[in-house]
Amino acid sequence: MTIAGGPGAHPAPGERGPDFVQSLERGLAVIRAFGPDRPELTLTEVAKATGLTRAAARRFLLTLVELGYVRNDGRIFALRPRVLELGYAYLSGLSLTDVAQPHVEEFVARVRESSSISVLDGHDVVYVVRVPTKRIMTIAISVGTRFPAYCTSMGRVLLAHQPPGEIDRYLGEVDLERRTKQTVVSPDALRALLAEVRAQGYSLVDQEMEDGLRSVAVPIRDASGTVVAAMNVSGHSHRVSIAEMTGEFLPLLRAAAVRIQDDLYAQGSRRDGGGAAR
C-alpha cells in the first residue's frame, strides 16, 4: 500500500490530472464541511468553510438535499444518515475490520487502555477500528477519524514501511505543524525516526499529537508481509509511564497484532481454497 493509493496515481502537488472532475471535488468538500464540532451549518458557513461562492454552495447543498445526503430546515443544513453509505462501502469491504475487532476488544479488556487500528490515506491515518475505555480524553476519536500521520504512533509505523520514494514524497508535501512543544517538525529528524521505527518494529509517540497523550503502535501485515495497517494502545502520560508502555503493553500489543495477522491469513487461505474447489 502506498501513500498515494497506487503507483503514479497522483500528479505533482497543485496539479490535476486530465480526468479530474472539479465539481465532484467541490461536492465532497461540502460534505466534509460538516463534522462533530459543526453538525449544523448555514449556507454562509458552508461557503466560508469550502471557499465556494454562496451561489455554488447553495447548488451543491440543494443537490445533496435532493439526493438524500443532507437535510434542510429553513436556514440550517445538516447531514442525514444516508451519508454513512459513502464510508460503509469501504468498511464493509475491509475484512480487516471484522477480523480485528474482537482481538482489539480482548486487548483493551486486558490492558484497560484505549486501542485502535488505522490505515494510511494520503497524509493522514484513518481509524478503521476503535475500542475506547471509559476514561475521558480531550480528543474525540471514532471510526473514520483522521489525524496527521507524522505525529501519531500508527502514522509513523505506516510511513516507516513505505518505499523510500514514497517517504521522500510525503516529506516534500506534508505541512509539519507543531501541535505541542514535543512535536517533531524537522523533516530530517522525522526521517531518522522513521528509520528507527522500521528497525525496531514499533513506534512510541510521547505527547506530540496532544499534551498528555502517549501511545505505542505496531504494524499489521498481510500474507505477503506488506504492512497494511497499524494497531496502537494509548493512555494519559500521568497514568501510563513510558516504561509501562514499552515493557508491559508493547509485548501484549505485538501478540494481538500477530493474532489478527493469523486470522487474516486463515481467512485468505479459506477464500483461496474455496475458489480452487469450485
Residue frames as qw, qx, qy, qz and C-alpha x, y, z in Angstrom:
[[0.000, 0.889, 0.458, 0.000, 0.00, 0.00, 0.00],
 [0.450, 0.188, -0.001, 0.873, 1.42, 3.38, -0.94],
 [0.042, -0.405, -0.355, 0.841, 0.70, 6.81, 0.39],
 [0.251, 0.240, -0.282, -0.894, -0.82, 7.96, -2.86],
 [0.743, 0.212, 0.418, -0.478, -3.10, 4.95, -3.15],
 [0.869, 0.335, 0.340, 0.132, -1.20, 3.38, -6.03],
 [0.533, -0.246, 0.345, 0.733, 1.95, 3.91, -8.07],
 [0.134, 0.069, 0.434, 0.888, 1.64, 7.04, -10.20],
 [0.021, -0.644, -0.765, -0.020, -1.93, 7.60, -9.03],
 [0.101, -0.907, -0.260, 0.317, -1.42, 11.31, -8.30],
 [0.511, 0.700, -0.002, 0.499, 0.08, 14.17, -10.29],
 [0.426, 0.131, -0.374, 0.813, 2.53, 16.58, -8.70],
 [0.145, -0.573, -0.563, 0.578, 1.27, 18.77, -5.81],
 [0.128, 0.568, 0.041, -0.812, -1.01, 21.54, -7.08],
 [0.256, 0.225, -0.661, -0.669, -1.65, 19.82, -10.42],
 [0.719, 0.170, 0.476, -0.477, -4.75, 17.94, -11.54],
 [0.390, -0.018, 0.841, 0.374, -4.93, 15.05, -13.95],
 [0.180, 0.016, -0.504, -0.844, -6.81, 15.37, -17.26],
 [0.404, -0.371, -0.781, -0.298, -9.72, 13.30, -15.93],
 [0.155, -0.204, -0.613, 0.748, -10.13, 15.31, -12.72],
 [0.169, -0.658, -0.593, -0.433, -13.77, 16.34, -12.07],
 [0.124, 0.219, -0.362, 0.898, -13.74, 19.58, -10.11],
 [0.554, -0.371, -0.133, -0.733, -17.47, 19.58, -9.43],
 [0.840, -0.257, -0.478, 0.006, -17.14, 16.23, -7.64],
 [0.496, 0.078, -0.459, 0.733, -14.29, 17.64, -5.55],
 [0.164, -0.297, 0.133, -0.931, -16.47, 20.60, -4.57],
 [0.729, -0.350, -0.324, -0.490, -19.43, 18.40, -3.71],
 [0.790, -0.181, -0.506, 0.295, -17.27, 16.26, -1.43],
 [0.266, 0.202, -0.342, 0.878, -15.85, 19.43, 0.14],
 [0.466, -0.406, -0.073, -0.783, -19.39, 20.47, 1.06],
 [0.853, -0.317, -0.397, -0.122, -19.96, 17.12, 2.80],
 [0.694, -0.026, -0.426, 0.579, -16.63, 17.40, 4.63],
 [0.034, -0.523, 0.130, -0.842, -17.56, 20.88, 5.87],
 [0.731, -0.513, -0.054, -0.446, -19.78, 19.16, 8.44],
 [0.512, 0.247, -0.741, 0.357, -18.25, 17.38, 11.43],
 [0.502, -0.435, -0.686, 0.296, -18.57, 16.58, 15.15],
 [0.230, -0.415, -0.283, 0.834, -17.98, 20.23, 16.04],
 [0.248, 0.274, -0.203, -0.907, -20.09, 21.51, 13.13],
 [0.294, 0.260, 0.920, 0.002, -23.15, 19.24, 12.83],
 [0.274, 0.803, 0.529, -0.020, -25.36, 22.05, 11.54],
 [0.346, -0.221, 0.220, 0.885, -24.30, 24.85, 9.18],
 [0.382, 0.759, 0.240, -0.470, -25.89, 27.76, 7.38],
 [0.727, 0.626, 0.176, 0.221, -25.35, 28.41, 3.69],
 [0.104, 0.936, -0.280, 0.187, -22.91, 31.19, 4.55],
 [0.576, -0.603, 0.552, -0.031, -20.93, 28.91, 6.87],
 [0.870, 0.164, 0.432, 0.169, -20.68, 26.18, 4.22],
 [0.539, 0.809, 0.013, 0.233, -19.49, 28.70, 1.64],
 [0.151, -0.884, 0.413, -0.157, -16.86, 30.01, 4.05],
 [0.737, -0.388, 0.553, 0.010, -15.67, 26.52, 5.05],
 [0.815, 0.259, 0.465, 0.230, -15.31, 25.33, 1.44],
 [0.244, -0.402, 0.336, 0.816, -14.17, 28.53, -0.26],
 [0.213, 0.445, 0.745, 0.449, -17.14, 28.36, -2.62],
 [0.182, -0.198, -0.085, -0.959, -19.39, 31.26, -3.55],
 [0.449, 0.113, 0.594, -0.658, -22.79, 31.33, -1.86],
 [0.714, 0.357, -0.161, -0.581, -24.44, 30.53, -5.17],
 [0.540, 0.333, -0.769, -0.082, -22.22, 27.49, -5.80],
 [0.040, -0.116, 0.863, -0.489, -22.54, 26.26, -2.20],
 [0.589, 0.180, 0.328, -0.716, -26.32, 26.59, -2.47],
 [0.726, 0.338, -0.417, -0.430, -26.43, 24.48, -5.65],
 [0.394, 0.254, -0.870, 0.155, -24.32, 21.72, -4.11],
 [0.219, -0.026, 0.730, -0.647, -26.31, 21.73, -0.86],
 [0.676, 0.235, 0.146, -0.683, -29.68, 21.55, -2.64],
 [0.658, 0.328, -0.630, -0.250, -28.39, 18.75, -4.87],
 [0.218, 0.169, -0.892, 0.358, -27.30, 16.82, -1.76],
 [0.450, 0.079, 0.493, -0.741, -30.71, 17.50, -0.17],
 [0.749, 0.289, -0.196, -0.563, -32.43, 16.06, -3.25],
 [0.593, 0.304, -0.745, -0.014, -30.15, 13.00, -3.17],
 [0.808, -0.485, -0.285, -0.175, -30.95, 12.40, 0.50],
 [0.703, 0.072, -0.403, 0.582, -27.50, 13.10, 1.95],
 [0.139, 0.034, -0.303, 0.942, -28.35, 16.47, 3.53],
 [0.094, -0.721, -0.686, 0.023, -31.45, 17.85, 5.25],
 [0.136, 0.279, 0.024, 0.950, -32.54, 21.48, 5.23],
 [0.221, -0.684, -0.658, 0.222, -34.62, 23.04, 7.98],
 [0.014, 0.980, 0.161, -0.114, -35.03, 26.60, 6.80],
 [0.153, 0.913, -0.377, 0.040, -31.62, 28.30, 7.15],
 [0.459, -0.561, 0.687, -0.057, -29.87, 25.26, 8.64],
 [0.788, 0.344, -0.472, -0.194, -28.31, 22.36, 6.77],
 [0.518, -0.492, 0.677, -0.177, -27.16, 19.06, 8.32],
 [0.248, 0.268, -0.891, -0.269, -26.03, 15.65, 7.14],
 [0.850, -0.110, 0.021, -0.515, -28.58, 12.83, 7.01],
 [0.735, -0.332, 0.591, -0.029, -27.83, 9.19, 7.98],
 [0.867, 0.475, 0.150, 0.014, -27.63, 8.22, 4.31],
 [0.246, 0.862, -0.438, 0.063, -24.18, 9.85, 4.13],
 [0.599, -0.475, 0.641, -0.069, -22.89, 6.85, 6.12],
 [0.907, 0.345, 0.244, -0.015, -23.30, 4.77, 2.97],
 [0.453, 0.830, -0.310, 0.097, -20.27, 6.54, 1.50],
 [0.118, -0.644, 0.720, -0.230, -17.98, 5.24, 4.23],
 [0.789, -0.128, 0.531, -0.280, -19.73, 1.94, 4.79],
 [0.851, 0.504, -0.110, -0.095, -18.97, 0.80, 1.25],
 [0.344, 0.658, -0.616, 0.261, -15.28, 0.94, 2.19],
 [0.364, -0.434, 0.692, -0.447, -15.60, -0.50, 5.67],
 [0.886, 0.059, 0.290, -0.356, -17.86, -3.37, 4.60],
 [0.851, 0.475, -0.219, 0.041, -15.27, -4.49, 2.08],
 [0.145, 0.677, -0.625, 0.360, -12.40, -4.23, 4.52],
 [0.844, -0.211, -0.491, -0.042, -12.11, -7.69, 6.04],
 [0.392, 0.243, -0.545, 0.700, -9.54, -6.34, 8.48],
 [0.348, -0.395, 0.180, -0.831, -12.27, -4.56, 10.43],
 [0.864, -0.259, -0.134, -0.412, -14.37, -7.61, 11.25],
 [0.836, 0.096, -0.464, 0.276, -11.35, -9.81, 11.81],
 [0.358, 0.316, -0.454, 0.752, -9.59, -7.36, 14.13],
 [0.414, -0.583, -0.028, -0.699, -12.48, -6.08, 16.25],
 [0.861, -0.458, -0.186, -0.119, -12.70, -8.98, 18.74],
 [0.774, 0.045, -0.264, 0.573, -8.91, -9.05, 19.16],
 [0.121, 0.470, -0.152, 0.861, -8.82, -5.32, 19.90],
 [0.616, -0.577, -0.098, -0.528, -11.69, -5.69, 22.39],
 [0.912, -0.272, -0.254, 0.170, -9.86, -8.52, 24.14],
 [0.575, 0.235, -0.231, 0.749, -6.65, -6.48, 24.26],
 [0.156, -0.565, 0.061, -0.808, -8.43, -3.42, 25.72],
 [0.786, -0.517, -0.182, -0.285, -10.11, -5.57, 28.37],
 [0.870, -0.128, -0.254, 0.402, -6.68, -6.78, 29.40],
 [0.479, 0.134, -0.160, 0.853, -4.73, -3.50, 29.48],
 [0.130, -0.788, -0.524, 0.295, -7.66, -1.20, 30.34],
 [0.081, -0.554, 0.180, 0.809, -6.49, 1.45, 27.91],
 [0.635, 0.637, 0.132, -0.417, -7.87, 2.51, 24.53],
 [0.466, -0.208, 0.715, 0.477, -6.72, 0.78, 21.35],
 [0.561, 0.677, 0.068, -0.471, -7.25, 1.44, 17.64],
 [0.637, 0.054, 0.592, 0.490, -6.33, 0.25, 14.17],
 [0.298, 0.812, 0.016, -0.501, -5.78, 2.64, 11.30],
 [0.740, 0.317, 0.399, 0.439, -4.72, 2.68, 7.67],
 [0.257, -0.406, 0.176, 0.859, -2.83, 5.32, 5.70],
 [0.386, 0.728, 0.540, 0.169, -4.78, 7.62, 3.40],
 [0.267, 0.870, 0.005, 0.415, -2.81, 10.44, 1.82],
 [0.212, 0.536, -0.490, 0.654, -1.07, 12.40, 4.57],
 [0.545, -0.409, 0.320, -0.658, -3.38, 11.06, 7.30],
 [0.058, -0.025, -0.991, 0.116, -4.19, 7.96, 9.25],
 [0.592, -0.212, -0.226, -0.744, -7.84, 6.91, 9.18],
 [0.345, -0.188, 0.810, -0.436, -9.27, 4.89, 12.07],
 [0.577, 0.011, -0.641, -0.506, -10.99, 1.68, 10.94],
 [0.673, -0.396, -0.621, 0.068, -11.27, 0.02, 14.38],
 [0.023, -0.511, 0.368, -0.777, -11.63, 1.84, 17.69],
 [0.661, -0.480, -0.576, 0.020, -12.21, 0.39, 21.17],
 [0.000, -0.642, 0.303, -0.704, -12.08, 3.12, 23.84],
 [0.330, -0.231, -0.780, 0.479, -12.07, 2.81, 27.58],
 [0.193, -0.821, -0.536, -0.033, -14.48, 4.70, 29.80],
 [0.431, -0.473, -0.089, 0.764, -11.81, 7.28, 30.56],
 [0.290, 0.917, 0.233, -0.141, -12.40, 10.80, 29.26],
 [0.603, -0.046, 0.282, 0.744, -9.92, 12.02, 26.63],
 [0.074, 0.602, -0.008, -0.795, -9.65, 15.51, 25.19],
 [0.237, 0.291, -0.637, -0.674, -9.62, 14.20, 21.62],
 [0.769, 0.196, 0.411, -0.448, -12.84, 12.53, 20.46],
 [0.088, 0.381, -0.828, -0.403, -11.92, 9.53, 18.30],
 [0.775, 0.212, 0.475, -0.359, -14.19, 7.15, 16.41],
 [0.630, 0.177, 0.646, 0.393, -14.10, 5.02, 13.26],
 [0.396, 0.776, 0.357, 0.337, -13.42, 7.37, 10.37],
 [0.279, -0.927, 0.066, 0.242, -11.43, 9.88, 12.43],
 [0.730, 0.522, -0.067, 0.436, -8.38, 11.26, 10.62],
 [0.441, -0.843, 0.131, 0.278, -5.14, 12.53, 12.16],
 [0.362, 0.812, -0.453, -0.065, -1.84, 13.65, 10.62],
 [0.964, 0.041, -0.238, 0.111, 0.41, 10.63, 10.16],
 [0.487, 0.552, -0.423, 0.528, 3.68, 12.35, 11.10],
 [0.137, -0.471, 0.519, -0.700, 2.83, 12.95, 14.77],
 [0.846, -0.221, 0.152, -0.460, 0.96, 9.73, 15.62],
 [0.464, -0.399, 0.790, 0.034, 2.38, 6.35, 16.55],
 [0.731, 0.342, 0.590, -0.012, 0.28, 4.47, 13.99],
 [0.475, 0.871, -0.032, -0.121, 1.12, 7.03, 11.33],
 [0.059, -0.770, 0.626, 0.110, 4.84, 6.60, 11.89],
 [0.618, -0.099, 0.779, 0.038, 4.55, 2.81, 11.69],
 [0.677, 0.595, 0.432, -0.031, 2.70, 3.10, 8.39],
 [0.298, 0.922, -0.224, -0.101, 5.06, 5.72, 6.99],
 [0.356, -0.639, 0.672, 0.118, 8.16, 3.81, 8.09],
 [0.606, 0.025, 0.783, 0.138, 7.16, 0.84, 5.94],
 [0.575, 0.777, 0.125, -0.223, 6.56, 2.84, 2.77],
 [0.795, 0.312, 0.120, 0.506, 9.08, 2.62, -0.09],
 [0.447, -0.359, -0.043, 0.818, 11.86, 5.25, 0.20],
 [0.110, 0.252, 0.420, 0.865, 10.47, 7.21, -2.73],
 [0.333, -0.688, -0.557, -0.324, 7.07, 7.49, -1.07],
 [0.530, -0.631, -0.304, 0.478, 8.64, 8.71, 2.16],
 [0.346, -0.104, 0.176, 0.916, 10.56, 11.35, 0.20],
 [0.091, -0.466, -0.513, -0.715, 7.38, 12.48, -1.49],
 [0.458, -0.713, -0.531, 0.018, 5.50, 12.59, 1.79],
 [0.500, -0.526, -0.159, 0.669, 8.16, 14.71, 3.49],
 [0.236, 0.046, 0.321, 0.916, 8.20, 17.03, 0.49],
 [0.210, -0.496, -0.557, -0.632, 4.44, 17.56, 0.56],
 [0.488, -0.631, -0.597, 0.086, 3.31, 17.48, 4.19],
 [0.074, -0.747, 0.157, -0.641, 2.99, 20.54, 6.42],
 [0.609, -0.149, -0.662, 0.411, 4.74, 19.54, 9.66],
 [0.294, -0.735, -0.061, -0.608, 2.68, 21.60, 12.09],
 [0.220, 0.178, -0.741, 0.609, 3.83, 21.89, 15.70],
 [0.546, -0.524, -0.515, -0.402, 0.83, 20.59, 17.64],
 [0.673, -0.730, -0.084, 0.084, 2.62, 20.55, 21.01],
 [0.085, -0.882, 0.461, 0.051, 6.07, 21.58, 22.19],
 [0.648, -0.295, 0.695, 0.096, 7.06, 17.91, 21.79],
 [0.793, 0.538, 0.261, -0.115, 6.06, 17.57, 18.14],
 [0.540, -0.252, 0.513, 0.618, 8.88, 16.69, 15.76],
 [0.460, 0.816, 0.211, -0.280, 8.66, 19.14, 12.84],
 [0.033, -0.686, 0.595, 0.418, 12.09, 18.71, 11.24],
 [0.862, 0.364, -0.201, -0.289, 11.94, 16.57, 8.06],
 [0.448, 0.494, -0.721, 0.190, 15.44, 15.22, 8.75],
 [0.263, -0.265, 0.751, -0.544, 14.57, 14.32, 12.35],
 [0.798, 0.138, 0.255, -0.529, 11.33, 12.68, 11.22],
 [0.751, 0.453, -0.458, -0.148, 13.16, 10.70, 8.56],
 [0.191, 0.412, -0.819, 0.350, 15.59, 9.41, 11.22],
 [0.518, -0.097, 0.596, -0.606, 12.68, 8.47, 13.48],
 [0.854, 0.283, -0.052, -0.433, 11.00, 6.54, 10.67],
 [0.575, 0.450, -0.679, 0.068, 14.22, 4.58, 10.08],
 [0.105, -0.293, 0.793, -0.524, 14.32, 3.76, 13.79],
 [0.716, 0.069, 0.333, -0.610, 10.68, 2.66, 13.77],
 [0.819, 0.373, -0.348, -0.264, 11.29, 0.39, 10.80],
 [0.394, 0.425, -0.775, 0.252, 14.33, -1.18, 12.51],
 [0.139, -0.167, 0.779, -0.589, 12.76, -1.74, 15.94],
 [0.204, -0.285, -0.896, -0.272, 9.29, -2.72, 14.73],
 [0.207, -0.746, -0.616, 0.146, 7.25, -0.26, 16.76],
 [0.166, 0.524, 0.015, 0.835, 6.68, 3.46, 17.30],
 [0.357, -0.593, -0.556, 0.461, 6.37, 5.28, 20.61],
 [0.110, 0.579, 0.166, 0.791, 4.98, 8.81, 20.44],
 [0.392, -0.455, -0.571, 0.559, 5.03, 10.86, 23.63],
 [0.028, -0.785, -0.352, 0.509, 2.72, 13.91, 23.70],
 [0.229, -0.150, 0.456, 0.847, 3.33, 15.00, 20.11],
 [0.074, -0.476, -0.709, -0.515, -0.29, 14.84, 18.97],
 [0.413, -0.760, -0.203, -0.458, -1.78, 16.24, 22.18],
 [0.031, -0.531, 0.619, -0.578, -0.34, 17.18, 25.55],
 [0.577, -0.244, 0.595, -0.504, -0.70, 14.26, 27.92],
 [0.922, 0.247, 0.077, -0.287, -1.39, 11.67, 25.20],
 [0.165, -0.560, 0.798, 0.148, 1.12, 8.85, 24.94],
 [0.911, 0.231, 0.140, -0.312, 0.87, 5.86, 22.58],
 [0.256, -0.427, 0.812, 0.305, 2.76, 2.95, 21.10],
 [0.790, 0.423, 0.036, -0.442, 1.93, 1.20, 17.80],
 [0.454, -0.259, 0.803, 0.287, 2.96, -1.88, 15.83],
 [0.362, 0.285, -0.539, -0.705, 2.39, -2.96, 12.23],
 [0.749, 0.181, 0.578, -0.268, -0.20, -5.41, 10.92],
 [0.031, 0.420, -0.715, -0.559, 0.93, -7.30, 7.82],
 [0.844, 0.253, -0.033, -0.471, -0.90, -9.21, 5.13],
 [0.966, -0.038, 0.249, 0.063, 0.08, -12.67, 3.86],
 [0.713, 0.583, -0.074, 0.383, 2.80, -11.20, 1.63],
 [0.627, -0.275, -0.244, 0.687, 4.42, -9.40, 4.56],
 [0.128, 0.479, 0.167, 0.852, 3.26, -5.96, 3.44],
 [0.069, -0.298, -0.574, 0.760, 2.25, -3.59, 6.23],
 [0.074, -0.505, -0.643, -0.572, -1.43, -2.81, 5.59],
 [0.423, -0.791, -0.234, -0.375, -2.44, -1.27, 8.93],
 [0.273, 0.319, -0.619, 0.663, -1.18, -0.33, 12.37],
 [0.607, -0.608, -0.495, -0.126, -2.52, -1.05, 15.85],
 [0.174, 0.485, -0.421, 0.746, -1.88, 1.09, 18.90],
 [0.494, -0.625, -0.571, 0.198, -2.58, 1.47, 22.59],
 [0.146, 0.556, -0.083, 0.814, -2.84, 4.94, 24.07],
 [0.525, -0.636, -0.521, 0.220, -3.11, 6.41, 27.54],
 [0.093, -0.969, 0.025, -0.227, -2.56, 9.56, 29.55],
 [0.516, 0.498, -0.503, 0.483, 1.02, 10.34, 30.49],
 [0.336, -0.528, 0.456, -0.633, 0.01, 10.88, 34.13],
 [0.877, -0.159, 0.252, -0.377, -1.36, 7.36, 34.27],
 [0.963, 0.178, 0.130, 0.155, 0.89, 5.34, 31.95],
 [0.318, -0.755, 0.418, 0.393, 4.68, 5.67, 32.01],
 [0.514, 0.628, -0.508, -0.287, 6.92, 5.13, 29.00],
 [0.059, -0.351, 0.927, -0.118, 8.41, 2.12, 30.79],
 [0.553, 0.208, 0.702, -0.398, 4.94, 0.62, 31.18],
 [0.639, 0.611, -0.071, -0.462, 4.13, 1.33, 27.53],
 [0.486, 0.584, -0.635, -0.140, 7.21, -0.46, 26.23],
 [0.031, -0.329, 0.907, -0.262, 7.70, -3.03, 28.98],
 [0.387, 0.181, 0.805, -0.411, 4.13, -4.21, 29.63],
 [0.591, 0.567, 0.258, -0.512, 1.82, -3.02, 26.84],
 [0.333, 0.626, -0.546, -0.447, 4.10, -3.46, 23.83],
 [0.059, -0.174, 0.978, 0.096, 4.53, -7.27, 24.13],
 [0.384, 0.407, 0.754, -0.344, 0.76, -7.68, 24.52],
 [0.427, 0.700, -0.022, -0.572, 0.14, -5.33, 21.60],
 [0.184, 0.485, -0.767, -0.377, 2.52, -7.30, 19.39],
 [0.204, 0.061, 0.974, -0.081, 0.83, -10.55, 20.36],
 [0.449, 0.574, 0.492, -0.476, -2.60, -9.11, 19.50],
 [0.370, 0.678, -0.336, -0.539, -1.32, -7.91, 16.12],
 [0.022, 0.291, -0.932, -0.215, 0.06, -11.38, 15.37],
 [0.340, 0.302, 0.853, -0.256, -3.30, -12.97, 16.21],
 [0.462, 0.686, 0.147, -0.542, -5.01, -10.55, 13.83],
 [0.240, 0.582, -0.649, -0.426, -2.48, -11.40, 11.12],
 [0.171, -0.073, 0.983, 0.015, -3.01, -15.12, 11.68],
 [0.436, 0.501, 0.650, -0.369, -6.77, -14.71, 11.28],
 [0.400, 0.723, -0.169, -0.536, -6.28, -12.64, 8.14],
 [0.077, 0.416, -0.855, -0.299, -4.02, -15.33, 6.69],
 [0.279, 0.157, 0.937, -0.142, -6.53, -18.06, 7.60],
 [0.466, 0.633, 0.371, -0.495, -9.38, -16.10, 6.06],
 [0.333, 0.673, -0.444, -0.489, -7.40, -15.55, 2.88],
 [0.059, -0.250, 0.955, 0.145, -6.45, -19.22, 2.73],
 [0.404, 0.354, 0.792, -0.290, -10.07, -20.30, 3.11],
 [0.458, 0.713, 0.077, -0.525, -11.14, -17.89, 0.40],
 [0.230, 0.586, -0.674, -0.386, -8.43, -19.07, -1.97],
 [0.174, -0.082, 0.981, -0.015, -9.09, -22.71, -1.18],
 [0.481, 0.480, 0.598, -0.425, -12.81, -22.26, -1.68],
 [0.443, 0.699, -0.210, -0.521, -12.18, -20.66, -5.05],
 [0.099, 0.428, -0.862, -0.255, -9.93, -23.52, -6.07],
 [0.350, 0.131, 0.903, -0.211, -12.53, -26.09, -5.04],
 [0.553, 0.620, 0.333, -0.445, -15.06, -24.51, -7.31]]
